[in-house]
Amino acid sequence: VQAGHLTVRKERDAYPVFSAPHIMKCRVLFPRMQVEESKPYVKQYGEQRLPKYVQHFEDILKYNGSTPDAPGYLVSSSITAADLAVYHFLAAAEQHYRQYYEALEAPLAKSFKANIEQRPRIAAYLASDRCQPWDKDSMM
């Protein structure tokens, strides 16, 4: 099925596959074109969704015995992929929703994030040239 510049290809009982020839142009221009229109959605996310997600991580950390002085992990007594994924989410939230992130009462989640950043190999990566700066326009 073709509509304008967007091509939709359906495969057996799978989700439709989209391809657009101008996708890179859209990714570069789209966020910059709708800054004012996005402000209510950014506010809604920062005030309603971000606290809900971070509270969920707080509850898991508390359940697993974390304290602000002795941060633990989400799933087990050692770091897992889940910890790295949640760390990335918290780091992105702090970068892109700073005023909302800083206002959160989430001592366990914030100490968890700091604890992950202090791990020697992660700290070395964050201080290296390999670590790319955050995109200014997107949570992704």
Salt bridges, closest charged atoms under 4 A:
GLU11 OE2 - ARG9 NH2 2.95
GLU36 OE2 - LYS39 NZ 2.93
GLU47 OE2 - LYS43 NZ 3.41
GLU94 OE2 - ARG98 NH1 3.97
GLU94 OE1 - LYS113 NZ 2.77
GLU102 OE2 - ARG98 NH1 3.87
GLU117 OE2 - LYS113 NZ 2.65
ASP137 OD2 - ARG32 NH2 3.22
